[in-house]
Amino acid sequence: MKYKVVKLAFSQGVHLGNGMLTDGGNTVFADTLFSALCQEALQMEGSVEGLCDLVRRNQLRFSDGMPYIGEKLYIPKPYLSVKTEEEGDSSLKKAFKKLTYIPVEKVEQYLSGKLDAAAENTVLSGLGSYEMRNHAAINRGKDSDPYHVGVYHFNPGCGLYLVIGYETEEIWSYAEQLLTALSYTGIG
């Protein structure tokens, strides 16, 4: 299997919900992405069977959408207890607990307890910002009640990346077509 990293850049704020309209995150799960790609396959070829067959046969795979800042790719923090040199330092423990993603190139530092978690949290805070947008519902003939939508704005040079596994160049070309179509319609 061959793999490619595909970076997604967003020119406007995005709603990456976590179950509620008011929620908003800065990542997207593979199942959500797959569902959106199924919608694109339905529009392109009238059937999602081709896409589903490729995935069932493990000829095409998608990761979650994870953050990047510039050229730095981030992965979820491993769920392992990490022993640090300053084991009694509560601020250090809090920094490690708050950390959600770590740079790929710093996995060894993290596992050995030598990662500067506070500095990494500061870098990650530069990924973007969250806002709550207010919208008015359209109810014909009635007063409309406002509703709220959580929106995440990625800073310039920041966004999400996917790792896509594919068996052949033909399959990659198909995945690329779906992703390009998705860029016009959106994930949700």
Buried (B, 14 or more C-beta within 10 A) or exposed (E): EEEEEBEBEBEEBBBBBEEEEBEBBBBBBBEBBBEBBBBBBEEBEEEBEEBBEBBEEEBBBBBBBBBBBEEBBBBEBEEEEBEBEEEEEEEBBEBBEEBBBBBEEBBEBBBEBEBEBBEBBEBBEEBBEEEEEEEEEEEEEEEEEEEEBBBBBBEEEBBBBBBBBBBEEEBBEBBBBBBEBBEEEEBE
